[in-house]
Amino acid sequence: MILTLNEIKERVKPVAEKHNVPVIYIFGSYARSEAKETSDIDFAVDITGEADEEEAYWNLYGDFFEELKEAVGHDIDLVELETLFDSQDKPERKALLENILKERVKVFER
C-alpha cells in the first residue's frame, strides 16, 4: 500500500514523540510523489543540538528504527543529517546530502 503524506505524518508522530526526536523528513520516491508498492520510505532525522547527541544517535538505530518501520508498515532507510554534514569529504555522502536537502519534506517537528 502506498501511503499519503498525511498518513506518514500520522504514523510517524507517536513514534517520534515517544523517542523525543526533534525533526524528521522524508526524501526519495515518497517525497517526489513517485512511490510504488515496492518503494521503501527514506527518512532523514536531525538531532543537532540534542543534549546527548551520541545517545540520541544510537537510539535512532535501535528501538526507534524498528518502531518507525512497524508504524509505517514499509521497509525504511534512515539517515542522520549531522553525520552526513560531518562526512562531506566523501563524494557519495555529499551527493546524498545535497539530494536530501533538495527534495526533503518535513513529516514531524517537535
Biopython code that builds the backbone (N, CA, C, O; Angstrom):
import numpy as np
from Bio.PDB.StructureBuilder import StructureBuilder

atoms = [
    (1, "MET", "N", (0.836, -1.181, 0.000)),
    (1, "MET", "CA", (0.000, 0.000, 0.000)),
    (1, "MET", "C", (0.885, 1.251, 0.000)),
    (1, "MET", "O", (1.832, 1.359, 0.780)),
    (2, "ILE", "N", (0.567, 2.162, -0.864)),
    (2, "ILE", "CA", (1.287, 3.430, -0.920)),
    (2, "ILE", "C", (0.623, 4.403, 0.049)),
    (2, "ILE", "O", (-0.581, 4.646, -0.028)),
    (3, "LEU", "N", (1.413, 4.951, 0.955)),
    (3, "LEU", "CA", (0.891, 5.881, 1.951)),
    (3, "LEU", "C", (0.887, 7.307, 1.416)),
    (3, "LEU", "O", (1.749, 7.686, 0.624)),
    (4, "THR", "N", (-0.084, 8.085, 1.854)),
    (4, "THR", "CA", (-0.093, 9.512, 1.545)),
    (4, "THR", "C", (0.835, 10.223, 2.528)),
    (4, "THR", "O", (1.238, 9.651, 3.540)),
    (5, "LEU", "N", (1.162, 11.456, 2.221)),
    (5, "LEU", "CA", (1.992, 12.244, 3.119)),
    (5, "LEU", "C", (1.323, 12.386, 4.484)),
    (5, "LEU", "O", (1.993, 12.274, 5.511)),
    (6, "ASN", "N", (0.022, 12.628, 4.512)),
    (6, "ASN", "CA", (-0.686, 12.754, 5.791)),
    (6, "ASN", "C", (-0.673, 11.449, 6.574)),
    (6, "ASN", "O", (-0.544, 11.469, 7.798)),
    (7, "GLU", "N", (-0.805, 10.320, 5.896)),
    (7, "GLU", "CA", (-0.738, 9.029, 6.588)),
    (7, "GLU", "C", (0.641, 8.812, 7.196)),
    (7, "GLU", "O", (0.760, 8.305, 8.311)),
    (8, "ILE", "N", (1.669, 9.191, 6.470)),
    (8, "ILE", "CA", (3.030, 9.067, 7.007)),
    (8, "ILE", "C", (3.171, 9.937, 8.246)),
    (8, "ILE", "O", (3.685, 9.481, 9.267)),
    (9, "LYS", "N", (2.721, 11.186, 8.168)),
    (9, "LYS", "CA", (2.808, 12.096, 9.316)),
    (9, "LYS", "C", (2.093, 11.520, 10.531)),
    (9, "LYS", "O", (2.626, 11.553, 11.640)),
    (10, "GLU", "N", (0.889, 10.992, 10.327)),
    (10, "GLU", "CA", (0.109, 10.428, 11.430)),
    (10, "GLU", "C", (0.816, 9.236, 12.063)),
    (10, "GLU", "O", (0.778, 9.070, 13.282)),
    (11, "ARG", "N", (1.454, 8.415, 11.256)),
    (11, "ARG", "CA", (2.114, 7.214, 11.770)),
    (11, "ARG", "C", (3.461, 7.528, 12.421)),
    (11, "ARG", "O", (3.880, 6.841, 13.354)),
    (12, "VAL", "N", (4.128, 8.553, 11.934)),
    (12, "VAL", "CA", (5.439, 8.931, 12.463)),
    (12, "VAL", "C", (5.319, 9.625, 13.817)),
    (12, "VAL", "O", (6.143, 9.402, 14.704)),
    (13, "LYS", "N", (4.309, 10.456, 13.978)),
    (13, "LYS", "CA", (4.190, 11.319, 15.158)),
    (13, "LYS", "C", (4.312, 10.581, 16.493)),
    (13, "LYS", "O", (5.135, 10.987, 17.313)),
    (14, "PRO", "N", (3.542, 9.522, 16.759)),
    (14, "PRO", "CA", (3.659, 8.898, 18.081)),
    (14, "PRO", "C", (5.027, 8.264, 18.336)),
    (14, "PRO", "O", (5.506, 8.253, 19.470)),
    (15, "VAL", "N", (5.643, 7.748, 17.304)),
    (15, "VAL", "CA", (6.970, 7.135, 17.466)),
    (15, "VAL", "C", (8.006, 8.224, 17.736)),
    (15, "VAL", "O", (8.857, 8.075, 18.613)),
    (16, "ALA", "N", (7.931, 9.312, 16.983)),
    (16, "ALA", "CA", (8.869, 10.422, 17.171)),
    (16, "ALA", "C", (8.719, 11.042, 18.560)),
    (16, "ALA", "O", (9.711, 11.356, 19.218)),
    (17, "GLU", "N", (7.479, 11.214, 18.995)),
    (17, "GLU", "CA", (7.248, 11.784, 20.327)),
    (17, "GLU", "C", (7.765, 10.852, 21.416)),
    (17, "GLU", "O", (8.381, 11.308, 22.379)),
    (18, "LYS", "N", (7.525, 9.572, 21.273)),
    (18, "LYS", "CA", (7.991, 8.599, 22.268)),
    (18, "LYS", "C", (9.505, 8.645, 22.419)),
    (18, "LYS", "O", (10.028, 8.547, 23.530)),
    (19, "HIS", "N", (10.205, 8.796, 21.303)),
    (19, "HIS", "CA", (11.670, 8.772, 21.324)),
    (19, "HIS", "C", (12.290, 10.166, 21.330)),
    (19, "HIS", "O", (13.507, 10.314, 21.224)),
    (20, "ASN", "N", (11.442, 11.186, 21.457)),
    (20, "ASN", "CA", (11.906, 12.566, 21.599)),
    (20, "ASN", "C", (12.802, 13.006, 20.434)),
    (20, "ASN", "O", (13.817, 13.673, 20.636)),
    (21, "VAL", "N", (12.415, 12.626, 19.232)),
    (21, "VAL", "CA", (13.162, 13.005, 18.031)),
    (21, "VAL", "C", (12.688, 14.394, 17.596)),
    (21, "VAL", "O", (11.486, 14.611, 17.446)),
    (22, "PRO", "N", (13.613, 15.336, 17.392)),
    (22, "PRO", "CA", (13.192, 16.707, 17.115)),
    (22, "PRO", "C", (12.593, 16.956, 15.731)),
    (22, "PRO", "O", (11.555, 17.609, 15.624)),
    (23, "VAL", "N", (13.223, 16.450, 14.674)),
    (23, "VAL", "CA", (12.763, 16.737, 13.313)),
    (23, "VAL", "C", (12.960, 15.506, 12.435)),
    (23, "VAL", "O", (14.002, 14.852, 12.478)),
    (24, "ILE", "N", (11.931, 15.205, 11.633)),
    (24, "ILE", "CA", (12.013, 14.078, 10.701)),
    (24, "ILE", "C", (11.525, 14.532, 9.333)),
    (24, "ILE", "O", (10.498, 15.199, 9.206)),
    (25, "TYR", "N", (12.280, 14.156, 8.322)),
    (25, "TYR", "CA", (11.925, 14.433, 6.930)),
    (25, "TYR", "C", (11.813, 13.115, 6.175)),
    (25, "TYR", "O", (12.370, 12.099, 6.591)),
    (26, "ILE", "N", (11.090, 13.144, 5.067)),
    (26, "ILE", "CA", (11.189, 12.063, 4.101)),
    (26, "ILE", "C", (11.880, 12.629, 2.868)),
    (26, "ILE", "O", (11.836, 13.831, 2.609)),
    (27, "PHE", "N", (12.513, 11.746, 2.120)),
    (27, "PHE", "CA", (13.106, 12.114, 0.844)),
    (27, "PHE", "C", (12.963, 10.904, -0.070)),
    (27, "PHE", "O", (12.420, 9.879, 0.344)),
    (28, "GLY", "N", (13.430, 11.006, -1.277)),
    (28, "GLY", "CA", (13.319, 9.879, -2.199)),
    (28, "GLY", "C", (11.963, 9.832, -2.873)),
    (28, "GLY", "O", (11.291, 10.852, -3.023)),
    (29, "SER", "N", (11.571, 8.635, -3.278)),
    (29, "SER", "CA", (10.362, 8.480, -4.095)),
    (29, "SER", "C", (9.103, 8.986, -3.398)),
    (29, "SER", "O", (8.226, 9.549, -4.054)),
    (30, "TYR", "N", (8.996, 8.800, -2.090)),
    (30, "TYR", "CA", (7.803, 9.298, -1.388)),
    (30, "TYR", "C", (7.765, 10.828, -1.382)),
    (30, "TYR", "O", (6.693, 11.416, -1.530)),
    (31, "ALA", "N", (8.901, 11.470, -1.215)),
    (31, "ALA", "CA", (8.935, 12.937, -1.215)),
    (31, "ALA", "C", (8.637, 13.501, -2.601)),
    (31, "ALA", "O", (8.093, 14.597, -2.734)),
    (32, "ARG", "N", (9.001, 12.737, -3.626)),
    (32, "ARG", "CA", (8.760, 13.192, -5.008)),
    (32, "ARG", "C", (7.398, 12.748, -5.536)),
    (32, "ARG", "O", (7.077, 12.997, -6.698)),
    (33, "SER", "N", (6.599, 12.096, -4.701)),
    (33, "SER", "CA", (5.295, 11.544, -5.114)),
    (33, "SER", "C", (5.444, 10.561, -6.267)),
    (33, "SER", "O", (4.625, 10.538, -7.186)),
    (34, "GLU", "N", (6.503, 9.745, -6.208)),
    (34, "GLU", "CA", (6.764, 8.737, -7.226)),
    (34, "GLU", "C", (6.803, 7.332, -6.631)),
    (34, "GLU", "O", (7.296, 6.403, -7.271)),
    (35, "ALA", "N", (6.290, 7.169, -5.417)),
    (35, "ALA", "CA", (6.370, 5.879, -4.733)),
    (35, "ALA", "C", (5.548, 4.817, -5.451)),
    (35, "ALA", "O", (4.501, 5.096, -6.035)),
    (36, "LYS", "N", (6.059, 3.588, -5.385)),
    (36, "LYS", "CA", (5.359, 2.418, -5.912)),
    (36, "LYS", "C", (5.085, 1.477, -4.747)),
    (36, "LYS", "O", (5.558, 1.705, -3.633)),
    (37, "GLU", "N", (4.329, 0.433, -5.002)),
    (37, "GLU", "CA", (4.005, -0.544, -3.950)),
    (37, "GLU", "C", (5.267, -1.088, -3.273)),
    (37, "GLU", "O", (5.258, -1.363, -2.073)),
    (38, "THR", "N", (6.338, -1.242, -4.032)),
    (38, "THR", "CA", (7.567, -1.843, -3.506)),
    (38, "THR", "C", (8.546, -0.819, -2.936)),
    (38, "THR", "O", (9.619, -1.192, -2.462)),
    (39, "SER", "N", (8.194, 0.456, -2.977)),
    (39, "SER", "CA", (9.105, 1.504, -2.501)),
    (39, "SER", "C", (9.274, 1.449, -0.993)),
    (39, "SER", "O", (8.322, 1.220, -0.247)),
    (40, "ASP", "N", (10.525, 1.666, -0.558)),
    (40, "ASP", "CA", (10.737, 1.878, 0.865)),
    (40, "ASP", "C", (10.499, 3.361, 1.141)),
    (40, "ASP", "O", (10.305, 4.153, 0.219)),
    (41, "ILE", "N", (10.516, 3.718, 2.399)),
    (41, "ILE", "CA", (10.357, 5.128, 2.764)),
    (41, "ILE", "C", (11.690, 5.592, 3.337)),
    (41, "ILE", "O", (12.208, 5.010, 4.290)),
    (42, "ASP", "N", (12.233, 6.643, 2.743)),
    (42, "ASP", "CA", (13.520, 7.185, 3.161)),
    (42, "ASP", "C", (13.293, 8.313, 4.155)),
    (42, "ASP", "O", (12.630, 9.304, 3.850)),
    (43, "PHE", "N", (13.851, 8.148, 5.344)),
    (43, "PHE", "CA", (13.714, 9.149, 6.400)),
    (43, "PHE", "C", (15.069, 9.781, 6.699)),
    (43, "PHE", "O", (16.093, 9.099, 6.717)),
    (44, "ALA", "N", (15.063, 11.083, 6.933)),
    (44, "ALA", "CA", (16.238, 11.810, 7.404)),
    (44, "ALA", "C", (15.858, 12.468, 8.724)),
    (44, "ALA", "O", (14.810, 13.105, 8.839)),
    (45, "VAL", "N", (16.718, 12.304, 9.708)),
    (45, "VAL", "CA", (16.441, 12.805, 11.052)),
    (45, "VAL", "C", (17.524, 13.808, 11.435)),
    (45, "VAL", "O", (18.703, 13.593, 11.156)),
    (46, "ASP", "N", (17.124, 14.886, 12.065)),
    (46, "ASP", "CA", (18.071, 15.898, 12.533)),
    (46, "ASP", "C", (18.050, 15.915, 14.057)),
    (46, "ASP", "O", (17.052, 16.289, 14.673)),
    (47, "ILE", "N", (19.170, 15.501, 14.657)),
    (47, "ILE", "CA", (19.266, 15.510, 16.121)),
    (47, "ILE", "C", (20.277, 16.550, 16.597)),
    (47, "ILE", "O", (20.693, 16.530, 17.755)),
    (48, "THR", "N", (20.668, 17.454, 15.710)),
    (48, "THR", "CA", (21.622, 18.502, 16.052)),
    (48, "THR", "C", (21.125, 19.288, 17.258)),
    (48, "THR", "O", (19.964, 19.694, 17.317)),
    (49, "GLY", "N", (22.018, 19.494, 18.215)),
    (49, "GLY", "CA", (21.680, 20.300, 19.381)),
    (49, "GLY", "C", (21.048, 19.527, 20.523)),
    (49, "GLY", "O", (20.739, 20.104, 21.566)),
    (50, "GLU", "N", (20.851, 18.228, 20.343)),
    (50, "GLU", "CA", (20.304, 17.434, 21.439)),
    (50, "GLU", "C", (21.330, 17.361, 22.569)),
    (50, "GLU", "O", (22.533, 17.356, 22.310)),
    (51, "ALA", "N", (20.872, 17.305, 23.802)),
    (51, "ALA", "CA", (21.754, 17.321, 24.966)),
    (51, "ALA", "C", (22.810, 16.219, 24.882)),
    (51, "ALA", "O", (23.988, 16.472, 25.137)),
    (52, "ASP", "N", (22.407, 15.024, 24.533)),
    (52, "ASP", "CA", (23.349, 13.917, 24.393)),
    (52, "ASP", "C", (23.197, 13.350, 22.985)),
    (52, "ASP", "O", (22.479, 12.374, 22.765)),
    (53, "GLU", "N", (23.892, 13.984, 22.033)),
    (53, "GLU", "CA", (23.740, 13.595, 20.633)),
    (53, "GLU", "C", (24.160, 12.155, 20.389)),
    (53, "GLU", "O", (23.553, 11.466, 19.569)),
    (54, "GLU", "N", (25.191, 11.692, 21.088)),
    (54, "GLU", "CA", (25.639, 10.311, 20.877)),
    (54, "GLU", "C", (24.556, 9.322, 21.300)),
    (54, "GLU", "O", (24.277, 8.360, 20.584)),
    (55, "GLU", "N", (23.952, 9.554, 22.451)),
    (55, "GLU", "CA", (22.869, 8.675, 22.900)),
    (55, "GLU", "C", (21.684, 8.754, 21.938)),
    (55, "GLU", "O", (21.085, 7.733, 21.599)),
    (56, "ALA", "N", (21.349, 9.968, 21.501)),
    (56, "ALA", "CA", (20.245, 10.142, 20.554)),
    (56, "ALA", "C", (20.530, 9.407, 19.251)),
    (56, "ALA", "O", (19.630, 8.801, 18.670)),
    (57, "TYR", "N", (21.779, 9.459, 18.788)),
    (57, "TYR", "CA", (22.174, 8.779, 17.550)),
    (57, "TYR", "C", (21.955, 7.276, 17.673)),
    (57, "TYR", "O", (21.369, 6.666, 16.778)),
    (58, "TRP", "N", (22.410, 6.677, 18.750)),
    (58, "TRP", "CA", (22.274, 5.220, 18.903)),
    (58, "TRP", "C", (20.829, 4.814, 19.126)),
    (58, "TRP", "O", (20.427, 3.721, 18.725)),
    (59, "ASN", "N", (20.046, 5.668, 19.757)),
    (59, "ASN", "CA", (18.618, 5.392, 19.911)),
    (59, "ASN", "C", (17.937, 5.303, 18.548)),
    (59, "ASN", "O", (17.054, 4.470, 18.343)),
    (60, "LEU", "N", (18.355, 6.172, 17.612)),
    (60, "LEU", "CA", (17.754, 6.171, 16.275)),
    (60, "LEU", "C", (17.876, 4.819, 15.599)),
    (60, "LEU", "O", (16.939, 4.354, 14.950)),
    (61, "TYR", "N", (19.024, 4.194, 15.751)),
    (61, "TYR", "CA", (19.288, 2.956, 15.022)),
    (61, "TYR", "C", (18.958, 1.716, 15.841)),
    (61, "TYR", "O", (19.361, 0.609, 15.482)),
    (62, "GLY", "N", (18.247, 1.890, 16.911)),
    (62, "GLY", "CA", (17.788, 0.774, 17.726)),
    (62, "GLY", "C", (16.275, 0.706, 17.715)),
    (62, "GLY", "O", (15.660, 0.425, 16.686)),
    (63, "ASP", "N", (15.686, 0.965, 18.862)),
    (63, "ASP", "CA", (14.233, 0.867, 19.012)),
    (63, "ASP", "C", (13.477, 1.807, 18.074)),
    (63, "ASP", "O", (12.458, 1.422, 17.502)),
    (64, "PHE", "N", (13.966, 3.028, 17.914)),
    (64, "PHE", "CA", (13.269, 3.990, 17.059)),
    (64, "PHE", "C", (13.127, 3.458, 15.638)),
    (64, "PHE", "O", (12.044, 3.516, 15.056)),
    (65, "PHE", "N", (14.211, 2.944, 15.082)),
    (65, "PHE", "CA", (14.189, 2.411, 13.717)),
    (65, "PHE", "C", (13.137, 1.318, 13.579)),
    (65, "PHE", "O", (12.322, 1.341, 12.657)),
    (66, "GLU", "N", (13.160, 0.365, 14.496)),
    (66, "GLU", "CA", (12.224, -0.763, 14.428)),
    (66, "GLU", "C", (10.776, -0.310, 14.605)),
    (66, "GLU", "O", (9.886, -0.783, 13.899)),
    (67, "GLU", "N", (10.539, 0.601, 15.542)),
    (67, "GLU", "CA", (9.177, 1.078, 15.780)),
    (67, "GLU", "C", (8.666, 1.928, 14.618)),
    (67, "GLU", "O", (7.483, 1.874, 14.280)),
    (68, "LEU", "N", (9.547, 2.706, 14.012)),
    (68, "LEU", "CA", (9.156, 3.512, 12.854)),
    (68, "LEU", "C", (8.804, 2.604, 11.679)),
    (68, "LEU", "O", (7.806, 2.822, 10.993)),
    (69, "LYS", "N", (9.617, 1.606, 11.457)),
    (69, "LYS", "CA", (9.359, 0.643, 10.378)),
    (69, "LYS", "C", (8.009, -0.038, 10.580)),
    (69, "LYS", "O", (7.228, -0.178, 9.638)),
    (70, "GLU", "N", (7.743, -0.455, 11.796)),
    (70, "GLU", "CA", (6.467, -1.108, 12.102)),
    (70, "GLU", "C", (5.294, -0.132, 11.933)),
    (70, "GLU", "O", (4.240, -0.505, 11.419)),
    (71, "ALA", "N", (5.484, 1.106, 12.364)),
    (71, "ALA", "CA", (4.396, 2.094, 12.297)),
    (71, "ALA", "C", (3.984, 2.401, 10.862)),
    (71, "ALA", "O", (2.797, 2.548, 10.574)),
    (72, "VAL", "N", (4.956, 2.498, 9.963)),
    (72, "VAL", "CA", (4.619, 2.835, 8.574)),
    (72, "VAL", "C", (4.311, 1.599, 7.739)),
    (72, "VAL", "O", (3.756, 1.710, 6.646)),
    (73, "GLY", "N", (4.667, 0.426, 8.246)),
    (73, "GLY", "CA", (4.345, -0.806, 7.534)),
    (73, "GLY", "C", (5.105, -0.991, 6.235)),
    (73, "GLY", "O", (4.624, -1.649, 5.312)),
    (74, "HIS", "N", (6.286, -0.413, 6.167)),
    (74, "HIS", "CA", (7.139, -0.493, 4.974)),
    (74, "HIS", "C", (8.586, -0.673, 5.407)),
    (74, "HIS", "O", (8.946, -0.379, 6.547)),
    (75, "ASP", "N", (9.410, -1.159, 4.488)),
    (75, "ASP", "CA", (10.842, -1.082, 4.713)),
    (75, "ASP", "C", (11.214, 0.388, 4.734)),
    (75, "ASP", "O", (10.608, 1.202, 4.037)),
    (76, "ILE", "N", (12.210, 0.720, 5.536)),
    (76, "ILE", "CA", (12.641, 2.113, 5.616)),
    (76, "ILE", "C", (14.156, 2.199, 5.530)),
    (76, "ILE", "O", (14.870, 1.240, 5.822)),
    (77, "ASP", "N", (14.621, 3.356, 5.126)),
    (77, "ASP", "CA", (16.017, 3.748, 5.261)),
    (77, "ASP", "C", (16.015, 4.950, 6.183)),
    (77, "ASP", "O", (15.106, 5.779, 6.143)),
    (78, "LEU", "N", (17.044, 5.037, 7.016)),
    (78, "LEU", "CA", (17.119, 6.117, 7.995)),
    (78, "LEU", "C", (18.524, 6.694, 7.985)),
    (78, "LEU", "O", (19.503, 5.968, 8.156)),
    (79, "VAL", "N", (18.619, 7.996, 7.785)),
    (79, "VAL", "CA", (19.912, 8.669, 7.854)),
    (79, "VAL", "C", (19.816, 9.813, 8.849)),
    (79, "VAL", "O", (18.756, 10.408, 9.046)),
    (80, "GLU", "N", (20.944, 10.103, 9.467)),
    (80, "GLU", "CA", (21.023, 11.196, 10.425)),
    (80, "GLU", "C", (21.779, 12.331, 9.739)),
    (80, "GLU", "O", (22.920, 12.146, 9.314)),
    (81, "LEU", "N", (21.163, 13.485, 9.630)),
    (81, "LEU", "CA", (21.709, 14.576, 8.826)),
    (81, "LEU", "C", (23.065, 15.078, 9.302)),
    (81, "LEU", "O", (23.934, 15.356, 8.475)),
    (82, "GLU", "N", (23.267, 15.200, 10.590)),
    (82, "GLU", "CA", (24.545, 15.726, 11.078)),
    (82, "GLU", "C", (25.698, 14.830, 10.650)),
    (82, "GLU", "O", (26.780, 15.318, 10.323)),
    (83, "THR", "N", (25.471, 13.525, 10.652)),
    (83, "THR", "CA", (26.502, 12.591, 10.206)),
    (83, "THR", "C", (26.877, 12.871, 8.754)),
    (83, "THR", "O", (28.054, 12.835, 8.395)),
    (84, "LEU", "N", (25.876, 13.150, 7.923)),
    (84, "LEU", "CA", (26.159, 13.469, 6.523)),
    (84, "LEU", "C", (26.886, 14.806, 6.390)),
    (84, "LEU", "O", (27.808, 14.934, 5.585)),
    (85, "PHE", "N", (26.476, 15.797, 7.172)),
    (85, "PHE", "CA", (27.163, 17.089, 7.132)),
    (85, "PHE", "C", (28.634, 16.922, 7.517)),
    (85, "PHE", "O", (29.513, 17.554, 6.932)),
    (86, "ASP", "N", (28.890, 16.063, 8.510)),
    (86, "ASP", "CA", (30.252, 15.859, 9.001)),
    (86, "ASP", "C", (31.112, 15.020, 8.069)),
    (86, "ASP", "O", (32.330, 14.979, 8.236)),
    (87, "SER", "N", (30.513, 14.351, 7.095)),
    (87, "SER", "CA", (31.294, 13.462, 6.224)),
    (87, "SER", "C", (31.207, 13.881, 4.757)),
    (87, "SER", "O", (31.224, 13.036, 3.863)),
    (88, "GLN", "N", (31.116, 15.170, 4.519)),
    (88, "GLN", "CA", (31.004, 15.671, 3.150)),
    (88, "GLN", "C", (32.288, 15.520, 2.344)),
    (88, "GLN", "O", (32.296, 15.772, 1.139)),
    (89, "ASP", "N", (33.380, 15.107, 3.004)),
    (89, "ASP", "CA", (34.622, 14.871, 2.277)),
    (89, "ASP", "C", (34.520, 13.633, 1.387)),
    (89, "ASP", "O", (35.345, 13.439, 0.494)),
    (90, "LYS", "N", (33.517, 12.804, 1.628)),
    (90, "LYS", "CA", (33.280, 11.623, 0.799)),
    (90, "LYS", "C", (32.246, 12.005, -0.259)),
    (90, "LYS", "O", (31.125, 12.379, 0.087)),
    (91, "PRO", "N", (32.602, 11.919, -1.534)),
    (91, "PRO", "CA", (31.699, 12.382, -2.602)),
    (91, "PRO", "C", (30.301, 11.768, -2.562)),
    (91, "PRO", "O", (29.316, 12.461, -2.817)),
    (92, "GLU", "N", (30.205, 10.472, -2.244)),
    (92, "GLU", "CA", (28.880, 9.842, -2.224)),
    (92, "GLU", "C", (28.020, 10.382, -1.085)),
    (92, "GLU", "O", (26.803, 10.500, -1.226)),
    (93, "ARG", "N", (28.647, 10.710, 0.040)),
    (93, "ARG", "CA", (27.904, 11.293, 1.165)),
    (93, "ARG", "C", (27.456, 12.711, 0.838)),
    (93, "ARG", "O", (26.335, 13.109, 1.155)),
    (94, "LYS", "N", (28.336, 13.462, 0.205)),
    (94, "LYS", "CA", (27.994, 14.834, -0.175)),
    (94, "LYS", "C", (26.833, 14.831, -1.165)),
    (94, "LYS", "O", (25.914, 15.643, -1.049)),
    (95, "ALA", "N", (26.872, 13.925, -2.133)),
    (95, "ALA", "CA", (25.794, 13.835, -3.127)),
    (95, "ALA", "C", (24.473, 13.454, -2.467)),
    (95, "ALA", "O", (23.427, 14.010, -2.803)),
    (96, "LEU", "N", (24.517, 12.507, -1.526)),
    (96, "LEU", "CA", (23.304, 12.107, -0.809)),
    (96, "LEU", "C", (22.744, 13.283, -0.022)),
    (96, "LEU", "O", (21.541, 13.540, -0.062)),
    (97, "LEU", "N", (23.603, 13.997, 0.691)),
    (97, "LEU", "CA", (23.158, 15.150, 1.476)),
    (97, "LEU", "C", (22.517, 16.210, 0.579)),
    (97, "LEU", "O", (21.457, 16.743, 0.905)),
    (98, "GLU", "N", (23.154, 16.510, -0.540)),
    (98, "GLU", "CA", (22.597, 17.505, -1.458)),
    (98, "GLU", "C", (21.224, 17.077, -1.963)),
    (98, "GLU", "O", (20.313, 17.897, -2.076)),
    (99, "ASN", "N", (21.083, 15.797, -2.264)),
    (99, "ASN", "CA", (19.804, 15.273, -2.734)),
    (99, "ASN", "C", (18.730, 15.389, -1.651)),
    (99, "ASN", "O", (17.605, 15.807, -1.926)),
    (100, "ILE", "N", (19.082, 15.020, -0.435)),
    (100, "ILE", "CA", (18.132, 15.103, 0.680)),
    (100, "ILE", "C", (17.690, 16.547, 0.898)),
    (100, "ILE", "O", (16.498, 16.821, 1.036)),
    (101, "LEU", "N", (18.647, 17.467, 0.927)),
    (101, "LEU", "CA", (18.317, 18.870, 1.176)),
    (101, "LEU", "C", (17.443, 19.451, 0.068)),
    (101, "LEU", "O", (16.636, 20.348, 0.316)),
    (102, "LYS", "N", (17.599, 18.948, -1.141)),
    (102, "LYS", "CA", (16.824, 19.447, -2.278)),
    (102, "LYS", "C", (15.376, 18.961, -2.239)),
    (102, "LYS", "O", (14.459, 19.720, -2.554)),
    (103, "GLU", "N", (15.166, 17.700, -1.855)),
    (103, "GLU", "CA", (13.819, 17.142, -2.001)),
    (103, "GLU", "C", (13.116, 16.795, -0.694)),
    (103, "GLU", "O", (12.015, 16.245, -0.724)),
    (104, "ARG", "N", (13.711, 17.095, 0.430)),
    (104, "ARG", "CA", (13.122, 16.686, 1.710)),
    (104, "ARG", "C", (11.768, 17.342, 1.952)),
    (104, "ARG", "O", (11.496, 18.462, 1.518)),
    (105, "VAL", "N", (10.928, 16.584, 2.669)),
    (105, "VAL", "CA", (9.610, 17.059, 3.079)),
    (105, "VAL", "C", (9.485, 16.757, 4.572)),
    (105, "VAL", "O", (9.627, 15.607, 4.989)),
    (106, "LYS", "N", (9.222, 17.781, 5.369)),
    (106, "LYS", "CA", (9.122, 17.594, 6.822)),
    (106, "LYS", "C", (7.851, 16.828, 7.153)),
    (106, "LYS", "O", (6.762, 17.187, 6.703)),
    (107, "VAL", "N", (8.000, 15.758, 7.953)),
    (107, "VAL", "CA", (6.837, 14.981, 8.374)),
    (107, "VAL", "C", (6.612, 15.045, 9.884)),
    (107, "VAL", "O", (5.581, 14.597, 10.385)),
    (108, "PHE", "N", (7.593, 15.610, 10.607)),
    (108, "PHE", "CA", (7.416, 15.770, 12.050)),
    (108, "PHE", "C", (8.381, 16.828, 12.551)),
    (108, "PHE", "O", (9.529, 16.903, 12.115)),
    (109, "GLU", "N", (7.892, 17.649, 13.478)),
    (109, "GLU", "CA", (8.756, 18.570, 14.213)),
    (109, "GLU", "C", (8.209, 18.704, 15.616)),
    (109, "GLU", "O", (7.020, 18.950, 15.819)),
    (110, "ARG", "N", (9.092, 18.540, 16.574)),
    (110, "ARG", "CA", (8.717, 18.600, 17.984)),
    (110, "ARG", "C", (8.337, 20.009, 18.370)),
    (110, "ARG", "O", (7.990, 20.261, 19.524)),
]
sb = StructureBuilder()
sb.init_structure("model")
sb.init_model(0)
sb.init_chain("A")
sb.init_seg("    ")
for serial, (resi, resn, name, xyz) in enumerate(atoms, 1):
    if name == "N":
        sb.init_residue(resn, " ", resi, " ")
    sb.init_atom(name, np.array(xyz, "f"), 0.0, 1.0, " ", f" {name:<3s}", serial, name[0])
structure = sb.get_structure()
